[in-house]
């Protein structure tokens, strides 16, 4: 606390209204909030509301729209591409999140072992999360290239396949390919945060379990998992939100193709709104994501409450 | 998963090396291999001449026989890449500073001044973090256009703080909470103003938190894609991620070498910054979740 050594000079008491206002916590608190609140209202809250409104209009780029109520949603409900994008988004989110959780937890447990160069290993593991997504997606794009894919080359040399795999040309291949890229990017985040959770678990719990003769599986099932569950809920909520609203990976690797089979709701709304110029319709697609997001947040929120209550915690 | 559940703490040294190798080092090594491979592939393609890049029969694809700087030269001299890099730096640095300033003030007010309703404002700001850019970009595009900011750095500098401020504020609130109240109370009794307390006590003590918030903000804005893709149209105003995938592809012709060079050189600045501050980065990331 070396900072404390420097005496803080007492100001001369002035009794003007202005300086008295600055002594007030409430006034000062409000003043301190101005920069953050101004930016967040102008560029976050207002656009969010404007987005709801745009979804109910037929606005085109460069022209004012008029209110058309739920017509956008009605036409979307008959739009097979929209429903395909809903399916793709759910598939992408569920498949990627499940694998990210499994590998992330496994990796966290491995990293929690006694390892040489522990902090260096942690730093390396986190790299895919740090590097700009689009730039690493470009690497995946090249890895999945139809003629020069290194995966195909290795598999052919190993004698496992006879022809180059068309990773991005076939609907299901393309779906799994983007899921794999998303897993690659998301695993480090899950692993490192779960590792932080593992390190908060007191070793004495494991020692007690050892004395009671618990097996490894029992210790994992009855100590690690329950102690970790609040962090699992937080991490997976974030992971699901990020995956569900992902745009960058898809836009870079497939642009929604082949024949819309990898279009997510986010990429479809970009295509309709910006490329196609139908801002209103694009906004309606964006808005259709909101119920899913709210559901994901509520689910983990109530899940957390429940687990806290079970552990006898406050709140 | 069956090997993962071994949690033996303290008795580790009893385990034989071959067993630990199979249980820990081998799977860990495999996972790290897969996590690092795309970077290797990116780097190798950057320095590989076209002749080797498109000929897997004559050359082993995992190796470079005649390394070349041709792709990097092309990227830096035949494209707008230097401008993209410049834009990315300007946008990331400016939006990071704006966000840090706003977040320090907000987090201090919420956590330390505890003004009326501060808890709710804090919660509202945190909820702002959960609003994804892929919902906001369409209305934001309309606003950016109306404000006359379209196709300029300012559009990005002003919109990036919307996802940076909630995150930084949240992170800094956690940091401020770790500083004992007594320090501030003493200073208050000595007659310091709130502003002096913030500048001379709280901020210096929470410098690690401010640094990690800054690094996070910088990497997040360096990463940002959808706003930059939507609000910027001319090549000279683009950022690296957008420029790379919109300008280095001519119709069906992919300049793979240049693309990979762009991916590699665009990643290097964040990786350098990250490796200098990795401990801050990791502790901030994990600390934010532990809260």
Interface residues (C-beta under 8 A of the other chain):
Chain A: X1 X3 X4 X6 X7 X8 X9 X10 X11 X22 X23 X25 X26 X27 X28 X29 X30 X32 X33 X34 X35 X36 X37 X39 X40 X42 X43 X44 X45 X46 X47 X48 X50 X51 X54 X59 X102 X103 X105 X106 X107 X109 X110 X111 X112 X113 X114 X115 X119 X121 X122 X123 X124 X125 X126 X127 X128 X130 X131 X132 X133 X134 X135 X136 X138 X139 X140 X141 X142 X143 X145 X148 X150 X153 X184 X187 X188 X189 X192 X193 X195 X196 X197 X200 X203 X206 X207 X210 X216 X217 X219 X220 X221 X223 X224 X231 X234 X235 X241 X242 X245 X246 X247 X248 X251 X252 X266 X269 X270 X273 X274 X279 X282 X283 X286 X287 X289 X290 X293 X297
Chain B: X1 X2 X4 X5 X6 X7 X8 X9 X10 X11 X12 X24 X27 X28 X31 X32 X34 X35 X36 X38 X39 X41 X42 X45 X53 X54 X56 X61 X62 X98 X101 X102 X103 X105 X106 X108 X109 X110 X113 X114 X115 X116 X118 X121 X125 X128 X130 X131 X132 X133 X134 X135 X136 X137 X138 X139 X140 X141 X142 X143 X158 X159 X161 X162 X165 X166 X169 X183 X186 X187 X190 X191 X192 X193 X194 X195 X196 X197 X200 X201 X204 X205 X219 X222 X223 X225 X226 X229 X230 X240 X241 X242 X244 X245 X256 X259 X260 X262 X263 X264 X266 X267 X270 X271 X274 X275 X278 X279 X281 X282 X285 X286 X287 X289 X290
